C-alpha cells in the first residue's frame, strides 16, 4: 500500500492514525510532503499488551499507565517528580497518592513506594511522553485529541488516587 502511494499508483492511504503519521514522517525524510486529513473514519483504541500467562506483569503495566495519567492530572512531571516526592505530606491527596502515599499499590505489585517517582523521573508523565513521541516534539506531530486528559476535552482520566 505504501509502495503504491509513494509511486503515485495510489492517491490516498487509510489506516490507524499513528501508523499514518509515521508513514508521513518517513516520506518527509525523503522529500515527499503528505498530509493527514482531520476526518477520523474510525476510532479503535490502542492499548498495552502483555503475555496472557503473566498476570503480575499485566498488573504492573496497568498501574504504570494509571500513574502516567494520574501524574499528568496532578502536575507531576519529569522535572519535578523527585522534588515533589521529597516534599512529603505537602500538596493534595491525589499528588501524595502518586508520589508513594499509597502503601497498598506498590507493595501489592511487589514494588516499593517510590516506583511512580522513578517512572516519572525517567520518562515523564503521559502528556510528556505523548508530546515527545507522538505530538509536537516528534516527527509525527499528532495533536492529542482523545489522548488528552478529560478535563481538556480528551478521554483520559486516571483512577482516583485516594
Chimera marker file (.cmm) of the C-alpha trace (Angstrom):
<marker_set name="trace">
<marker id="1" x="0.000" y="0.000" z="0.000" r="1" g="1" b="0" radius="0.5"/>
<marker id="2" x="2.757" y="2.457" z="0.935" r="1" g="1" b="0" radius="0.5"/>
<marker id="3" x="4.792" y="1.499" z="-2.120" r="1" g="1" b="0" radius="0.5"/>
<marker id="4" x="1.805" y="2.157" z="-4.388" r="1" g="1" b="0" radius="0.5"/>
<marker id="5" x="1.253" y="5.505" z="-2.658" r="1" g="1" b="0" radius="0.5"/>
<marker id="6" x="4.914" y="6.534" z="-2.959" r="1" g="1" b="0" radius="0.5"/>
<marker id="7" x="4.979" y="5.737" z="-6.681" r="1" g="1" b="0" radius="0.5"/>
<marker id="8" x="1.722" y="7.567" z="-7.403" r="1" g="1" b="0" radius="0.5"/>
<marker id="9" x="-0.257" y="4.401" z="-8.118" r="1" g="1" b="0" radius="0.5"/>
<marker id="10" x="-2.471" y="5.134" z="-5.127" r="1" g="1" b="0" radius="0.5"/>
<marker id="11" x="-3.862" y="8.577" z="-4.291" r="1" g="1" b="0" radius="0.5"/>
<marker id="12" x="-4.522" y="8.110" z="-0.566" r="1" g="1" b="0" radius="0.5"/>
<marker id="13" x="-3.839" y="5.821" z="2.373" r="1" g="1" b="0" radius="0.5"/>
<marker id="14" x="-6.236" y="4.834" z="5.146" r="1" g="1" b="0" radius="0.5"/>
<marker id="15" x="-5.267" y="3.314" z="8.441" r="1" g="1" b="0" radius="0.5"/>
<marker id="16" x="-4.655" y="3.831" z="12.123" r="1" g="1" b="0" radius="0.5"/>
<marker id="17" x="-3.637" y="7.454" z="12.785" r="1" g="1" b="0" radius="0.5"/>
<marker id="18" x="-0.248" y="6.832" z="14.423" r="1" g="1" b="0" radius="0.5"/>
<marker id="19" x="0.717" y="4.487" z="11.587" r="1" g="1" b="0" radius="0.5"/>
<marker id="20" x="-0.272" y="7.117" z="9.013" r="1" g="1" b="0" radius="0.5"/>
<marker id="21" x="1.674" y="9.793" z="10.919" r="1" g="1" b="0" radius="0.5"/>
<marker id="22" x="4.734" y="7.540" z="10.976" r="1" g="1" b="0" radius="0.5"/>
<marker id="23" x="4.401" y="6.977" z="7.214" r="1" g="1" b="0" radius="0.5"/>
<marker id="24" x="4.081" y="10.744" z="6.696" r="1" g="1" b="0" radius="0.5"/>
<marker id="25" x="7.281" y="11.329" z="8.710" r="1" g="1" b="0" radius="0.5"/>
<marker id="26" x="9.196" y="8.726" z="6.650" r="1" g="1" b="0" radius="0.5"/>
<marker id="27" x="8.006" y="10.256" z="3.370" r="1" g="1" b="0" radius="0.5"/>
<marker id="28" x="9.037" y="13.712" z="4.620" r="1" g="1" b="0" radius="0.5"/>
<marker id="29" x="12.559" y="12.402" z="5.316" r="1" g="1" b="0" radius="0.5"/>
<marker id="30" x="12.694" y="11.502" z="1.620" r="1" g="1" b="0" radius="0.5"/>
<marker id="31" x="11.416" y="14.895" z="0.471" r="1" g="1" b="0" radius="0.5"/>
<marker id="32" x="7.818" y="13.847" z="-0.157" r="1" g="1" b="0" radius="0.5"/>
<marker id="33" x="5.265" y="16.054" z="1.590" r="1" g="1" b="0" radius="0.5"/>
<marker id="34" x="1.978" y="14.439" z="2.586" r="1" g="1" b="0" radius="0.5"/>
<marker id="35" x="-0.780" y="15.434" z="4.976" r="1" g="1" b="0" radius="0.5"/>
<marker id="36" x="-3.150" y="13.762" z="7.364" r="1" g="1" b="0" radius="0.5"/>
<marker id="37" x="-6.792" y="14.607" z="6.908" r="1" g="1" b="0" radius="0.5"/>
<marker id="38" x="-8.598" y="15.798" z="10.014" r="1" g="1" b="0" radius="0.5"/>
<marker id="39" x="-11.540" y="13.457" z="9.498" r="1" g="1" b="0" radius="0.5"/>
<marker id="40" x="-11.489" y="10.312" z="11.588" r="1" g="1" b="0" radius="0.5"/>
<marker id="41" x="-13.209" y="7.349" z="9.975" r="1" g="1" b="0" radius="0.5"/>
<marker id="42" x="-12.963" y="5.008" z="12.947" r="1" g="1" b="0" radius="0.5"/>
<marker id="43" x="-11.597" y="5.141" z="16.481" r="1" g="1" b="0" radius="0.5"/>
<marker id="44" x="-10.191" y="1.823" z="17.620" r="1" g="1" b="0" radius="0.5"/>
<marker id="45" x="-8.319" y="2.250" z="20.888" r="1" g="1" b="0" radius="0.5"/>
<marker id="46" x="-4.728" y="1.097" z="21.148" r="1" g="1" b="0" radius="0.5"/>
<marker id="47" x="-3.526" y="-0.372" z="24.391" r="1" g="1" b="0" radius="0.5"/>
<marker id="48" x="-0.630" y="-2.062" z="26.033" r="1" g="1" b="0" radius="0.5"/>
<marker id="49" x="-0.411" y="-5.814" z="25.552" r="1" g="1" b="0" radius="0.5"/>
<marker id="50" x="1.292" y="-8.449" z="27.658" r="1" g="1" b="0" radius="0.5"/>
<marker id="51" x="1.505" y="-12.220" z="27.559" r="1" g="1" b="0" radius="0.5"/>
<marker id="52" x="-1.703" y="-13.882" z="28.670" r="1" g="1" b="0" radius="0.5"/>
<marker id="53" x="0.071" y="-16.022" z="31.254" r="1" g="1" b="0" radius="0.5"/>
<marker id="54" x="1.748" y="-13.141" z="33.110" r="1" g="1" b="0" radius="0.5"/>
<marker id="55" x="-0.919" y="-11.511" z="35.267" r="1" g="1" b="0" radius="0.5"/>
<marker id="56" x="1.670" y="-9.942" z="37.562" r="1" g="1" b="0" radius="0.5"/>
<marker id="57" x="3.282" y="-8.072" z="34.653" r="1" g="1" b="0" radius="0.5"/>
<marker id="58" x="-0.203" y="-7.056" z="33.431" r="1" g="1" b="0" radius="0.5"/>
<marker id="59" x="-0.939" y="-5.520" z="36.830" r="1" g="1" b="0" radius="0.5"/>
<marker id="60" x="2.346" y="-3.572" z="36.790" r="1" g="1" b="0" radius="0.5"/>
<marker id="61" x="1.805" y="-2.311" z="33.220" r="1" g="1" b="0" radius="0.5"/>
<marker id="62" x="-1.784" y="-1.286" z="34.036" r="1" g="1" b="0" radius="0.5"/>
<marker id="63" x="-0.717" y="0.626" z="37.139" r="1" g="1" b="0" radius="0.5"/>
<marker id="64" x="2.147" y="2.325" z="35.291" r="1" g="1" b="0" radius="0.5"/>
<marker id="65" x="-0.347" y="3.639" z="32.720" r="1" g="1" b="0" radius="0.5"/>
<marker id="66" x="-2.653" y="4.827" z="35.523" r="1" g="1" b="0" radius="0.5"/>
<marker id="67" x="0.318" y="6.505" z="37.213" r="1" g="1" b="0" radius="0.5"/>
<marker id="68" x="1.389" y="8.257" z="33.990" r="1" g="1" b="0" radius="0.5"/>
<marker id="69" x="-2.093" y="9.733" z="33.524" r="1" g="1" b="0" radius="0.5"/>
<marker id="70" x="-2.516" y="10.460" z="37.241" r="1" g="1" b="0" radius="0.5"/>
<marker id="71" x="0.825" y="12.246" z="37.330" r="1" g="1" b="0" radius="0.5"/>
<marker id="72" x="-0.184" y="14.458" z="34.412" r="1" g="1" b="0" radius="0.5"/>
<marker id="73" x="-3.507" y="15.283" z="36.096" r="1" g="1" b="0" radius="0.5"/>
<marker id="74" x="-1.661" y="16.132" z="39.319" r="1" g="1" b="0" radius="0.5"/>
<marker id="75" x="1.064" y="18.257" z="37.731" r="1" g="1" b="0" radius="0.5"/>
<marker id="76" x="3.842" y="15.768" z="38.419" r="1" g="1" b="0" radius="0.5"/>
<marker id="77" x="6.454" y="15.995" z="35.657" r="1" g="1" b="0" radius="0.5"/>
<marker id="78" x="9.835" y="14.554" z="34.806" r="1" g="1" b="0" radius="0.5"/>
<marker id="79" x="11.396" y="17.793" z="36.046" r="1" g="1" b="0" radius="0.5"/>
<marker id="80" x="9.616" y="17.973" z="39.416" r="1" g="1" b="0" radius="0.5"/>
<marker id="81" x="8.825" y="14.363" z="40.416" r="1" g="1" b="0" radius="0.5"/>
<marker id="82" x="11.772" y="13.893" z="42.771" r="1" g="1" b="0" radius="0.5"/>
<marker id="83" x="11.375" y="17.360" z="44.297" r="1" g="1" b="0" radius="0.5"/>
<marker id="84" x="7.649" y="16.859" z="44.933" r="1" g="1" b="0" radius="0.5"/>
<marker id="85" x="8.310" y="13.416" z="46.411" r="1" g="1" b="0" radius="0.5"/>
<marker id="86" x="10.816" y="14.988" z="48.801" r="1" g="1" b="0" radius="0.5"/>
<marker id="87" x="8.185" y="17.496" z="49.952" r="1" g="1" b="0" radius="0.5"/>
<marker id="88" x="6.487" y="14.690" z="51.874" r="1" g="1" b="0" radius="0.5"/>
<marker id="89" x="2.949" y="15.334" z="53.059" r="1" g="1" b="0" radius="0.5"/>
<marker id="90" x="2.578" y="18.707" z="51.318" r="1" g="1" b="0" radius="0.5"/>
<marker id="91" x="0.187" y="19.021" z="48.394" r="1" g="1" b="0" radius="0.5"/>
<marker id="92" x="-3.127" y="17.464" z="47.540" r="1" g="1" b="0" radius="0.5"/>
<marker id="93" x="-4.143" y="13.880" z="48.252" r="1" g="1" b="0" radius="0.5"/>
<marker id="94" x="-4.009" y="12.854" z="44.571" r="1" g="1" b="0" radius="0.5"/>
<marker id="95" x="-0.412" y="14.024" z="44.257" r="1" g="1" b="0" radius="0.5"/>
<marker id="96" x="0.589" y="12.331" z="47.533" r="1" g="1" b="0" radius="0.5"/>
<marker id="97" x="-1.022" y="9.084" z="46.339" r="1" g="1" b="0" radius="0.5"/>
<marker id="98" x="1.030" y="9.007" z="43.122" r="1" g="1" b="0" radius="0.5"/>
<marker id="99" x="4.208" y="10.016" z="44.929" r="1" g="1" b="0" radius="0.5"/>
<marker id="100" x="4.143" y="6.979" z="47.199" r="1" g="1" b="0" radius="0.5"/>
<marker id="101" x="1.450" y="7.844" z="49.723" r="1" g="1" b="0" radius="0.5"/>
<marker id="102" x="-0.496" y="4.678" z="48.959" r="1" g="1" b="0" radius="0.5"/>
<marker id="103" x="1.246" y="1.887" z="50.744" r="1" g="1" b="0" radius="0.5"/>
<marker id="104" x="-1.023" y="-0.744" z="49.151" r="1" g="1" b="0" radius="0.5"/>
<marker id="105" x="-0.338" y="-0.255" z="45.427" r="1" g="1" b="0" radius="0.5"/>
<marker id="106" x="3.435" y="-0.647" z="45.378" r="1" g="1" b="0" radius="0.5"/>
<marker id="107" x="3.527" y="-3.499" z="47.875" r="1" g="1" b="0" radius="0.5"/>
<marker id="108" x="0.660" y="-5.258" z="46.064" r="1" g="1" b="0" radius="0.5"/>
<marker id="109" x="2.750" y="-5.170" z="42.894" r="1" g="1" b="0" radius="0.5"/>
<marker id="110" x="5.941" y="-6.263" z="44.603" r="1" g="1" b="0" radius="0.5"/>
<marker id="111" x="7.372" y="-2.736" z="44.233" r="1" g="1" b="0" radius="0.5"/>
<marker id="112" x="8.480" y="-0.190" z="46.797" r="1" g="1" b="0" radius="0.5"/>
<marker id="113" x="6.625" y="3.073" z="47.428" r="1" g="1" b="0" radius="0.5"/>
<marker id="114" x="8.948" y="5.117" z="45.195" r="1" g="1" b="0" radius="0.5"/>
<marker id="115" x="8.164" y="3.261" z="41.959" r="1" g="1" b="0" radius="0.5"/>
<marker id="116" x="5.981" y="6.032" z="40.461" r="1" g="1" b="0" radius="0.5"/>
<marker id="117" x="8.566" y="8.703" z="41.203" r="1" g="1" b="0" radius="0.5"/>
<marker id="118" x="11.229" y="6.658" z="39.414" r="1" g="1" b="0" radius="0.5"/>
<marker id="119" x="8.975" y="6.057" z="36.388" r="1" g="1" b="0" radius="0.5"/>
<marker id="120" x="8.013" y="9.733" z="36.038" r="1" g="1" b="0" radius="0.5"/>
<marker id="121" x="11.581" y="10.962" z="36.678" r="1" g="1" b="0" radius="0.5"/>
<marker id="122" x="12.823" y="8.616" z="33.941" r="1" g="1" b="0" radius="0.5"/>
<marker id="123" x="10.234" y="9.175" z="31.180" r="1" g="1" b="0" radius="0.5"/>
<marker id="124" x="7.818" y="11.917" z="32.267" r="1" g="1" b="0" radius="0.5"/>
<marker id="125" x="4.057" y="11.807" z="32.685" r="1" g="1" b="0" radius="0.5"/>
<marker id="126" x="1.602" y="10.679" z="29.977" r="1" g="1" b="0" radius="0.5"/>
<marker id="127" x="1.435" y="14.125" z="28.379" r="1" g="1" b="0" radius="0.5"/>
<marker id="128" x="5.217" y="14.489" z="28.273" r="1" g="1" b="0" radius="0.5"/>
<marker id="129" x="5.588" y="11.048" z="26.685" r="1" g="1" b="0" radius="0.5"/>
<marker id="130" x="2.863" y="11.800" z="24.135" r="1" g="1" b="0" radius="0.5"/>
<marker id="131" x="4.333" y="15.165" z="23.126" r="1" g="1" b="0" radius="0.5"/>
<marker id="132" x="7.839" y="13.707" z="22.827" r="1" g="1" b="0" radius="0.5"/>
<marker id="133" x="6.957" y="10.539" z="20.923" r="1" g="1" b="0" radius="0.5"/>
<marker id="134" x="3.762" y="11.374" z="19.004" r="1" g="1" b="0" radius="0.5"/>
<marker id="135" x="2.989" y="15.071" z="19.449" r="1" g="1" b="0" radius="0.5"/>
<marker id="136" x="4.599" y="18.395" z="18.660" r="1" g="1" b="0" radius="0.5"/>
<marker id="137" x="8.067" y="17.288" z="19.796" r="1" g="1" b="0" radius="0.5"/>
<marker id="138" x="8.091" y="14.306" z="17.446" r="1" g="1" b="0" radius="0.5"/>
<marker id="139" x="8.295" y="13.786" z="13.714" r="1" g="1" b="0" radius="0.5"/>
<marker id="140" x="4.640" y="12.673" z="13.744" r="1" g="1" b="0" radius="0.5"/>
<marker id="141" x="3.226" y="15.935" z="15.156" r="1" g="1" b="0" radius="0.5"/>
<marker id="142" x="-0.129" y="14.374" z="16.096" r="1" g="1" b="0" radius="0.5"/>
<marker id="143" x="-2.498" y="16.526" z="18.172" r="1" g="1" b="0" radius="0.5"/>
<marker id="144" x="-3.582" y="14.944" z="21.476" r="1" g="1" b="0" radius="0.5"/>
<marker id="145" x="-7.288" y="14.807" z="20.608" r="1" g="1" b="0" radius="0.5"/>
<marker id="146" x="-8.883" y="11.941" z="22.528" r="1" g="1" b="0" radius="0.5"/>
<marker id="147" x="-5.456" y="11.138" z="24.002" r="1" g="1" b="0" radius="0.5"/>
<marker id="148" x="-5.763" y="14.282" z="26.104" r="1" g="1" b="0" radius="0.5"/>
<marker id="149" x="-6.992" y="14.484" z="29.654" r="1" g="1" b="0" radius="0.5"/>
<marker id="150" x="-10.760" y="14.524" z="30.146" r="1" g="1" b="0" radius="0.5"/>
<marker id="151" x="-10.537" y="17.995" z="31.713" r="1" g="1" b="0" radius="0.5"/>
<marker id="152" x="-9.017" y="19.206" z="28.432" r="1" g="1" b="0" radius="0.5"/>
<marker id="153" x="-11.611" y="17.560" z="26.173" r="1" g="1" b="0" radius="0.5"/>
<marker id="154" x="-9.854" y="14.198" z="25.789" r="1" g="1" b="0" radius="0.5"/>
<marker id="155" x="-10.825" y="10.761" z="27.033" r="1" g="1" b="0" radius="0.5"/>
<marker id="156" x="-8.120" y="10.066" z="29.640" r="1" g="1" b="0" radius="0.5"/>
<marker id="157" x="-8.921" y="10.041" z="33.354" r="1" g="1" b="0" radius="0.5"/>
<marker id="158" x="-6.884" y="8.211" z="35.950" r="1" g="1" b="0" radius="0.5"/>
<marker id="159" x="-8.427" y="6.227" z="38.762" r="1" g="1" b="0" radius="0.5"/>
<marker id="160" x="-8.937" y="8.367" z="41.852" r="1" g="1" b="0" radius="0.5"/>
<marker id="161" x="-5.751" y="8.319" z="43.893" r="1" g="1" b="0" radius="0.5"/>
<marker id="162" x="-7.299" y="8.103" z="47.318" r="1" g="1" b="0" radius="0.5"/>
<link id1="1" id2="2" r="1" g="1" b="0" radius="0.2"/>
<link id1="2" id2="3" r="1" g="1" b="0" radius="0.2"/>
<link id1="3" id2="4" r="1" g="1" b="0" radius="0.2"/>
<link id1="4" id2="5" r="1" g="1" b="0" radius="0.2"/>
<link id1="5" id2="6" r="1" g="1" b="0" radius="0.2"/>
<link id1="6" id2="7" r="1" g="1" b="0" radius="0.2"/>
<link id1="7" id2="8" r="1" g="1" b="0" radius="0.2"/>
<link id1="8" id2="9" r="1" g="1" b="0" radius="0.2"/>
<link id1="9" id2="10" r="1" g="1" b="0" radius="0.2"/>
<link id1="10" id2="11" r="1" g="1" b="0" radius="0.2"/>
<link id1="11" id2="12" r="1" g="1" b="0" radius="0.2"/>
<link id1="12" id2="13" r="1" g="1" b="0" radius="0.2"/>
<link id1="13" id2="14" r="1" g="1" b="0" radius="0.2"/>
<link id1="14" id2="15" r="1" g="1" b="0" radius="0.2"/>
<link id1="15" id2="16" r="1" g="1" b="0" radius="0.2"/>
<link id1="16" id2="17" r="1" g="1" b="0" radius="0.2"/>
<link id1="17" id2="18" r="1" g="1" b="0" radius="0.2"/>
<link id1="18" id2="19" r="1" g="1" b="0" radius="0.2"/>
<link id1="19" id2="20" r="1" g="1" b="0" radius="0.2"/>
<link id1="20" id2="21" r="1" g="1" b="0" radius="0.2"/>
<link id1="21" id2="22" r="1" g="1" b="0" radius="0.2"/>
<link id1="22" id2="23" r="1" g="1" b="0" radius="0.2"/>
<link id1="23" id2="24" r="1" g="1" b="0" radius="0.2"/>
<link id1="24" id2="25" r="1" g="1" b="0" radius="0.2"/>
<link id1="25" id2="26" r="1" g="1" b="0" radius="0.2"/>
<link id1="26" id2="27" r="1" g="1" b="0" radius="0.2"/>
<link id1="27" id2="28" r="1" g="1" b="0" radius="0.2"/>
<link id1="28" id2="29" r="1" g="1" b="0" radius="0.2"/>
<link id1="29" id2="30" r="1" g="1" b="0" radius="0.2"/>
<link id1="30" id2="31" r="1" g="1" b="0" radius="0.2"/>
<link id1="31" id2="32" r="1" g="1" b="0" radius="0.2"/>
<link id1="32" id2="33" r="1" g="1" b="0" radius="0.2"/>
<link id1="33" id2="34" r="1" g="1" b="0" radius="0.2"/>
<link id1="34" id2="35" r="1" g="1" b="0" radius="0.2"/>
<link id1="35" id2="36" r="1" g="1" b="0" radius="0.2"/>
<link id1="36" id2="37" r="1" g="1" b="0" radius="0.2"/>
<link id1="37" id2="38" r="1" g="1" b="0" radius="0.2"/>
<link id1="38" id2="39" r="1" g="1" b="0" radius="0.2"/>
<link id1="39" id2="40" r="1" g="1" b="0" radius="0.2"/>
<link id1="40" id2="41" r="1" g="1" b="0" radius="0.2"/>
<link id1="41" id2="42" r="1" g="1" b="0" radius="0.2"/>
<link id1="42" id2="43" r="1" g="1" b="0" radius="0.2"/>
<link id1="43" id2="44" r="1" g="1" b="0" radius="0.2"/>
<link id1="44" id2="45" r="1" g="1" b="0" radius="0.2"/>
<link id1="45" id2="46" r="1" g="1" b="0" radius="0.2"/>
<link id1="46" id2="47" r="1" g="1" b="0" radius="0.2"/>
<link id1="47" id2="48" r="1" g="1" b="0" radius="0.2"/>
<link id1="48" id2="49" r="1" g="1" b="0" radius="0.2"/>
<link id1="49" id2="50" r="1" g="1" b="0" radius="0.2"/>
<link id1="50" id2="51" r="1" g="1" b="0" radius="0.2"/>
<link id1="51" id2="52" r="1" g="1" b="0" radius="0.2"/>
<link id1="52" id2="53" r="1" g="1" b="0" radius="0.2"/>
<link id1="53" id2="54" r="1" g="1" b="0" radius="0.2"/>
<link id1="54" id2="55" r="1" g="1" b="0" radius="0.2"/>
<link id1="55" id2="56" r="1" g="1" b="0" radius="0.2"/>
<link id1="56" id2="57" r="1" g="1" b="0" radius="0.2"/>
<link id1="57" id2="58" r="1" g="1" b="0" radius="0.2"/>
<link id1="58" id2="59" r="1" g="1" b="0" radius="0.2"/>
<link id1="59" id2="60" r="1" g="1" b="0" radius="0.2"/>
<link id1="60" id2="61" r="1" g="1" b="0" radius="0.2"/>
<link id1="61" id2="62" r="1" g="1" b="0" radius="0.2"/>
<link id1="62" id2="63" r="1" g="1" b="0" radius="0.2"/>
<link id1="63" id2="64" r="1" g="1" b="0" radius="0.2"/>
<link id1="64" id2="65" r="1" g="1" b="0" radius="0.2"/>
<link id1="65" id2="66" r="1" g="1" b="0" radius="0.2"/>
<link id1="66" id2="67" r="1" g="1" b="0" radius="0.2"/>
<link id1="67" id2="68" r="1" g="1" b="0" radius="0.2"/>
<link id1="68" id2="69" r="1" g="1" b="0" radius="0.2"/>
<link id1="69" id2="70" r="1" g="1" b="0" radius="0.2"/>
<link id1="70" id2="71" r="1" g="1" b="0" radius="0.2"/>
<link id1="71" id2="72" r="1" g="1" b="0" radius="0.2"/>
<link id1="72" id2="73" r="1" g="1" b="0" radius="0.2"/>
<link id1="73" id2="74" r="1" g="1" b="0" radius="0.2"/>
<link id1="74" id2="75" r="1" g="1" b="0" radius="0.2"/>
<link id1="75" id2="76" r="1" g="1" b="0" radius="0.2"/>
<link id1="76" id2="77" r="1" g="1" b="0" radius="0.2"/>
<link id1="77" id2="78" r="1" g="1" b="0" radius="0.2"/>
<link id1="78" id2="79" r="1" g="1" b="0" radius="0.2"/>
<link id1="79" id2="80" r="1" g="1" b="0" radius="0.2"/>
<link id1="80" id2="81" r="1" g="1" b="0" radius="0.2"/>
<link id1="81" id2="82" r="1" g="1" b="0" radius="0.2"/>
<link id1="82" id2="83" r="1" g="1" b="0" radius="0.2"/>
<link id1="83" id2="84" r="1" g="1" b="0" radius="0.2"/>
<link id1="84" id2="85" r="1" g="1" b="0" radius="0.2"/>
<link id1="85" id2="86" r="1" g="1" b="0" radius="0.2"/>
<link id1="86" id2="87" r="1" g="1" b="0" radius="0.2"/>
<link id1="87" id2="88" r="1" g="1" b="0" radius="0.2"/>
<link id1="88" id2="89" r="1" g="1" b="0" radius="0.2"/>
<link id1="89" id2="90" r="1" g="1" b="0" radius="0.2"/>
<link id1="90" id2="91" r="1" g="1" b="0" radius="0.2"/>
<link id1="91" id2="92" r="1" g="1" b="0" radius="0.2"/>
<link id1="92" id2="93" r="1" g="1" b="0" radius="0.2"/>
<link id1="93" id2="94" r="1" g="1" b="0" radius="0.2"/>
<link id1="94" id2="95" r="1" g="1" b="0" radius="0.2"/>
<link id1="95" id2="96" r="1" g="1" b="0" radius="0.2"/>
<link id1="96" id2="97" r="1" g="1" b="0" radius="0.2"/>
<link id1="97" id2="98" r="1" g="1" b="0" radius="0.2"/>
<link id1="98" id2="99" r="1" g="1" b="0" radius="0.2"/>
<link id1="99" id2="100" r="1" g="1" b="0" radius="0.2"/>
<link id1="100" id2="101" r="1" g="1" b="0" radius="0.2"/>
<link id1="101" id2="102" r="1" g="1" b="0" radius="0.2"/>
<link id1="102" id2="103" r="1" g="1" b="0" radius="0.2"/>
<link id1="103" id2="104" r="1" g="1" b="0" radius="0.2"/>
<link id1="104" id2="105" r="1" g="1" b="0" radius="0.2"/>
<link id1="105" id2="106" r="1" g="1" b="0" radius="0.2"/>
<link id1="106" id2="107" r="1" g="1" b="0" radius="0.2"/>
<link id1="107" id2="108" r="1" g="1" b="0" radius="0.2"/>
<link id1="108" id2="109" r="1" g="1" b="0" radius="0.2"/>
<link id1="109" id2="110" r="1" g="1" b="0" radius="0.2"/>
<link id1="110" id2="111" r="1" g="1" b="0" radius="0.2"/>
<link id1="111" id2="112" r="1" g="1" b="0" radius="0.2"/>
<link id1="112" id2="113" r="1" g="1" b="0" radius="0.2"/>
<link id1="113" id2="114" r="1" g="1" b="0" radius="0.2"/>
<link id1="114" id2="115" r="1" g="1" b="0" radius="0.2"/>
<link id1="115" id2="116" r="1" g="1" b="0" radius="0.2"/>
<link id1="116" id2="117" r="1" g="1" b="0" radius="0.2"/>
<link id1="117" id2="118" r="1" g="1" b="0" radius="0.2"/>
<link id1="118" id2="119" r="1" g="1" b="0" radius="0.2"/>
<link id1="119" id2="120" r="1" g="1" b="0" radius="0.2"/>
<link id1="120" id2="121" r="1" g="1" b="0" radius="0.2"/>
<link id1="121" id2="122" r="1" g="1" b="0" radius="0.2"/>
<link id1="122" id2="123" r="1" g="1" b="0" radius="0.2"/>
<link id1="123" id2="124" r="1" g="1" b="0" radius="0.2"/>
<link id1="124" id2="125" r="1" g="1" b="0" radius="0.2"/>
<link id1="125" id2="126" r="1" g="1" b="0" radius="0.2"/>
<link id1="126" id2="127" r="1" g="1" b="0" radius="0.2"/>
<link id1="127" id2="128" r="1" g="1" b="0" radius="0.2"/>
<link id1="128" id2="129" r="1" g="1" b="0" radius="0.2"/>
<link id1="129" id2="130" r="1" g="1" b="0" radius="0.2"/>
<link id1="130" id2="131" r="1" g="1" b="0" radius="0.2"/>
<link id1="131" id2="132" r="1" g="1" b="0" radius="0.2"/>
<link id1="132" id2="133" r="1" g="1" b="0" radius="0.2"/>
<link id1="133" id2="134" r="1" g="1" b="0" radius="0.2"/>
<link id1="134" id2="135" r="1" g="1" b="0" radius="0.2"/>
<link id1="135" id2="136" r="1" g="1" b="0" radius="0.2"/>
<link id1="136" id2="137" r="1" g="1" b="0" radius="0.2"/>
<link id1="137" id2="138" r="1" g="1" b="0" radius="0.2"/>
<link id1="138" id2="139" r="1" g="1" b="0" radius="0.2"/>
<link id1="139" id2="140" r="1" g="1" b="0" radius="0.2"/>
<link id1="140" id2="141" r="1" g="1" b="0" radius="0.2"/>
<link id1="141" id2="142" r="1" g="1" b="0" radius="0.2"/>
<link id1="142" id2="143" r="1" g="1" b="0" radius="0.2"/>
<link id1="143" id2="144" r="1" g="1" b="0" radius="0.2"/>
<link id1="144" id2="145" r="1" g="1" b="0" radius="0.2"/>
<link id1="145" id2="146" r="1" g="1" b="0" radius="0.2"/>
<link id1="146" id2="147" r="1" g="1" b="0" radius="0.2"/>
<link id1="147" id2="148" r="1" g="1" b="0" radius="0.2"/>
<link id1="148" id2="149" r="1" g="1" b="0" radius="0.2"/>
<link id1="149" id2="150" r="1" g="1" b="0" radius="0.2"/>
<link id1="150" id2="151" r="1" g="1" b="0" radius="0.2"/>
<link id1="151" id2="152" r="1" g="1" b="0" radius="0.2"/>
<link id1="152" id2="153" r="1" g="1" b="0" radius="0.2"/>
<link id1="153" id2="154" r="1" g="1" b="0" radius="0.2"/>
<link id1="154" id2="155" r="1" g="1" b="0" radius="0.2"/>
<link id1="155" id2="156" r="1" g="1" b="0" radius="0.2"/>
<link id1="156" id2="157" r="1" g="1" b="0" radius="0.2"/>
<link id1="157" id2="158" r="1" g="1" b="0" radius="0.2"/>
<link id1="158" id2="159" r="1" g="1" b="0" radius="0.2"/>
<link id1="159" id2="160" r="1" g="1" b="0" radius="0.2"/>
<link id1="160" id2="161" r="1" g="1" b="0" radius="0.2"/>
<link id1="161" id2="162" r="1" g="1" b="0" radius="0.2"/>
</marker_set>
